[in-house]
Amino acid sequence: MPVVVDPDPMVVETLLASMPAGSHGVESVDRLNAWLSSHSDEYVVVLGPTLTDEESVLTCEALRTTAPTISTILAREHLDGDLLGAAMKAGARDVVHHTDSAALAEALNRAFELFLALRGPSGAMHMSKVIAVFSPKGGVGKTTIAVNLALALTEKGARRVCLVDLDLAFGDVAITMQLFPTHSIEQAIGSEDALDVEMVDQLLTRHQDSLMVLAAPPHPDTRERVTPLLVSRIIRTLRETFDYIVVDTAPAFDEQVLTALDETDEVVLVTTLDVPTLKNVKVAVETFDALHIARDNRHLVLNRADDEVGINADKVEGILGMTVDAQISSSLGIAAATNAGSPVIVSDPDHQLSTAVRQLAVTLAGELAGTMGAPEPSNNPQSDADAKNRRTRRRK
């Protein structure tokens, strides 16, 4: 897929609008290097107009020798002879005006044809991971954890991450991030048999920190029209182009949530230290066991974990039979960040929630995950039949 490099988010957004579904944007050449180190199926890099001519030419030169199957296209504000000569000498495939969508599309097509000729039509298999953030009780901070975790997993743009708001009646992901989606999962209703990457891509809303969001419907009465099959098809389609899909679930074992859990590789359970919530979480764990959901891939987060309440992490581990992966204390700063529409991991990278969520991202990624606002990292399906059988067993 194409990758756009430009430090201006608006420029990235404009260029991506002229590119195939699944294209990605990063803010710097450093982030591009991190992205390419873990993605072997990219065939073209578009260097945006905000990058200097010198940096663009140097990047073309570097990619010419380190990644010869990847074409470079310079999208410039001014096209002059000296730049064209330097770019072509450095190995650029094309130089186009950044507002010429037709010229950019033609250049992308030529790059793809060259990629197929050099490498062949069969590329490496894309690997992805689905992470469900779940709690059987509302009001425990589940959406806050999901939003910040998804941002941590993007590694500042070096990973392609989608956050799916599957609280179909009262989803808060968009408002928490101050997003105003023009589309949501509602527009996919009835398209179970026609979904593809391009269609799903049109439903997504881009957050400024390289995170894509599939918003919940704006009205709760839409929930019943979102079928379990649609949920499954959306998640599987997202797997084709995203490295991580984080699903913020509803606080219930409804059919849509159960279907998402069927597709899940990892589950993050969120609880607070009060007896009613712990009781419900224990029932949820027993349900997971009965349905064989992510048995060896569950992660427990204690939110508002204050010593004064009389229940500590050791007691929770004894009650639930799970190891605590992260503890987050009560903080007015978290509520303030939510009200301001700026996730804590972005607005306050040193906050204890930011630290805890970044460490959780490291655990989930299985490698050194980058950080939002922290030092830069080194550059160095389950079948439809299986899922249907599990849902049939639940209804019996």
Buried (B, 14 or more C-beta within 10 A) or exposed (E): BBBBBBBEBEBBBBBBEBBBBBBBBBBBBBBBBBBBEEBEEBBBBBBBBBBEBEBBBBBBBBBBEEBEBBBBBBBBEEEEEEBBEBBBEBBBBBBBBBEBBEBBBEBBEBBBEBBBEEBEEEBEEBEBBBBBBBBBBEEBBBBBBBBBBBBBBBBBBBBBBBBBBBBBBEBBBBEBBEBEBEEBBBBBBEBBEEBEBEBBBEBBBBBBBBBBBBBBBEEEEBBEEBBBBBBBBBBBBBBEBBBBBBBBBBBBBBBBBBBBBBBBBBBBBBBBBBEEBBEBBBEBBEBBEEBEBBEEBBBBBBBBBBEEEEBBBEEBBEBBEBEBBBBBBBBEBBEEBBEEEBBBBBBBBEBBBBBBBBBBBBEBBEEEBBBBBBEBBEEEEBEEEEBBEBBEEEEE
